Amino acid sequence: MFKDEYVFSQLVKFLDYEKFKYIVKKYNGNKYIKSYTCWNQLLTMMFGQLSSRESLRDLVVAMEAHAGKLYHLGIGKSVTRSNLSKANEQRDYRIFEEYATFMIAEARKRRINKIFELDGHVYAFDSTTIDLCLSVFEWARFRKHKGGIKLHTLYDVEAEVPAFVHITPANIHDSKAMPEIPYESGAHCIFDRGYNDSSNLNTISRIGAFFVVRAKTNVRIRPKTWKRRLPEGVVSDVIGCFTVYKSSKDYPEELRKLIVENPEERYTIYLPDKQS
């Protein structure tokens, strides 16, 4: 007979139950609730995420298939699809948002791992689109017959844990989420080419943070100084200013332009001059 704890119940032990109870009490999450509490709801949705369920119906069917194990998993008892959807719709989202923020902070403190030997944190910022049913989520209109949201994530590269998450409709451009990022002085932020917004990049530079961003093909730099001796794989390394009027107005400082070549593709990236 199997006597050890299930993997899911072992994962649940890492959650701070007392902190969750405090947050639930703060927002009156369990008011008028008799059996299916916010804690049960959290574990149910965790089970669905970790088991790659694609819908509430799929999640409920999977839980019913393991009805005899739910108590040992820590979930408690199974729930109907109507009750689960009602709980997701009516309960205060701030309960789970605040608890997720708390758990992210706790995970980052336990995952301190210096890889780059830099003074500040190293972050990578990118987004992913999550498809939604337009007939159910009318507010999440993406295209004519398609709905969705965009999940913008600031990823702590060294801790390997997300540090910040921001959700927008899927039709919002990636660069529009840049002002929401909680920048830190001394931190290093890595962006893809969708984030070539000179105004937001200037904000990063002015607060004492650093950035690395892939350049678009139409970006123009007037070089002032350049390095003659370059390491292997670096095609060009110059310091200059933007030549296009709007870009030069939004980012008047000098910045560093690197053209790096690898076996598959040639990349052009920009860094603030103070990083050189």
N, C-alpha and C positions, 0 to 999 in steps of 0.2 A: 504494500500500500504506500502511495506517495505521501510523505509526511512533511517535507520541506515547504517553505513558503513559496507561493507563486511569484514570478518575476514582477508582475504588476503591483502586488502588495508590498514587495520590497521597495519599489520606486515610490510608493505612497508614503513610506516612512521618512523620506527626505523632505516631505512637505511640512511646513510649520502650521500645525492644526490650531494652536492657540492664537497665532496671528490672524488666521483666517476667521476664527470665531469673533475676534475683536472687530474686524472689518465688517463682517455680516451684521453685528450688533450696531455698528456705526450707521449703517444704511437701512436698518430694520429689514434685512433680507429674509428672515424666517418668521416675520410677523404673520399670524394666521395660518402658518404651515404646520401640518400635523405629522406627516411622515417623510415626504420627499423634500429634504432640506437642500440648502445651497451647496453643502458639502457633497451630498449624493449627486447633485447636478454636475459639480466640478469633476468628480471622478468618472461619471458617465461620459462626459465629453472628452476627458483624457483617454478613456478606453477606446472611444471612437477614433480619436486622432492616431493613437499608437497602433491600432489594428487596421488603419487605412480604410475606414468606412466612408462611403461616398454620399450617404444621405441619412436622415433620421430613421427612415424605414429600415435601411440596411443595418444601422446601429442597433435598433430595437430587436430585430431578428437575430443578430449575433449575440446579444445579451440573453435572449430567451433560450438560445441553444446552449448557453452555459449557466442556466438559471441555478443549478445546484452548486456552482462555484462562486457565485457573486458575493456571498457573505465572506468567504475566505479571501476574495480579492480585495475586500474592504469597501466595495460599492454599496452593499446592503441588499437591496432587492431590485428586481427589474422594474421598468416603468413603461407605460404605454406611449405610443408615438404622440398622441394628442396631449398628454400631460407633459411630456418633455418639450414639445413645441410651445406649449403655453408657458412653461417655466422660462424658456429662452426668450420669449417675447415680453413677459411681464416683469421679470426680476431686474433689478438695477444693475446695469452693465458695469458700473463703477466698482462694484464688489470684486469682480474678476480682473478688471483693469488694474486696480490698486494692488491686488494680491500678485498679479503677474509682474508688476514693476518691482515689488518687494523681493520676489523670488529671483528675478534677474540680478538684482543688486547682490543678493546672498550668493548666487552662483559665481558671479564675477569675483567676489572676494576670495572664494575658495579655488579659483582657477588662475591665480597670478603666475604667469610664466613669461619671463623676458626672453624674447626671440631675437629682436632687432637691436637690443642694447641702446634704445633711445630713451630720453628722459620722460616723454609723455606717452600716452596711450596711442596705439595705432588702430585706426578704424577704416572699414570699407563700407561704403554706402551704396545701396542699389535697391531696385524694386522688382516685384513680381506681380503678375496679374492673376487674380483668382476669379474664375468664371462663376456667375450666379444666374439663377433662373429669373428672367426679366418679368415674368408674370407674377412672381412672388415678391421680388425686390424691385419695385418700380423706380425707386429713387436711385438705383445703381445703373442707370442707362449708360451703355458703352457704345453700342452701335444700334442700328435700326431694329434688329431682332436679337440683340445680345446684351446681357447685363454682366457687370463685374465690378470688382474693387481692385485697387492697387495697394499693395502692402510695401511700404518703404521701410527698410531696415538698416539701422546703423550697427554694424557687426564689429565686435571687439576681436581683432585678429589674433592677438596673443592669448586672450582668455578663451577664445572660441565660443563665445556666448553673445547673443544679441544684447546691445546696450540700450537701444531705443527703437520703438516701432511707431509708425504713423500710417493711418489708413485714409485713403482718399478715393473718390470715384475713379474708375479705370481710365476715363478720358482726360484726366489731369496729367499734364506733362511732368516728367520726372523732376525737372529743375524747380518746379513750383513748391516742392516739398523741402528744398534746401533751407529756407528760413526757419523751419520748425526744428532743425537739428540743434541739440544742446551742445554747442561747441565749447571746447575747453582750451584754455591757454596752454600752449606747448604740445598739444595733441597733433597727430598726423592723420589726415583724412585722405582716403583714396577714392577716386570717382571714375566712372566710365565716361565716354564721350557725350552721353546725354545730359551731363551736368556742366557743360561749357557755358556757364552764365557768369560773365565778368563781374557783375555787381555782387553776387553772392560770394564769389571767390575773393573779392576785395574785402568783404566782411570777415572772412576767415583770416585773411592776412592781418587785418587791423586789430584783431583781438589777440594776436600773438600765436595763432595756430598755423599749421602748415598744410599744404594740399598737394596732391599729385593727381592730375587729370589727363585722360587721353584727349588729344586735340582733334578737332574736325579738320577736314581737308581745306576749308575755306578760311581758316584762321591765318592771319598774317602778322609777322613779327619783324620789326626793324632791328637787326642785330647791332649791338654796341661793342661787346667784347665776346671773344670765343676762345675755347681751349684748343691748342694745337695737338697735344699728345692725348690721345683718347684710348681708354681701355677697350678690350676686345668686345665687339657687339655694339658699341656706341658709334654711330655714324657722324653725329654732330652734337655739339654742346655749346650753346650760345646764350648770352644774356642780352635782353633787349626790351622793347616796349611794343604794345599793340599799335598798328598803323590805322586800323579802321576807326572812324570818329567815335561811334558809340562805345566800342570796346575800350578805347583809350580814355574816354570820359569816365566810364564806370570803373576801370582799373588803370589809374594813371601811373602806378609804380612799375618798376622794372620786374621782370620775371625771367625764369630760366627755361629754355626750350631744349629738350633732348630728343634726338631721333635714335631710337634703339631698334636694332635689327635682330630677328631670330630666324630660324630655318623656315618658319611658316609664313610670317608676315612682318612688315616693318611698322613699328609704332612710333607715334610722336606724342610726347607727354610734356606738360607744363608744370613748373614748380615756382613758388615765389622766390625772388632773388635772394632773400635772406637764408634760404636753405642751401645755397651754393657755398 
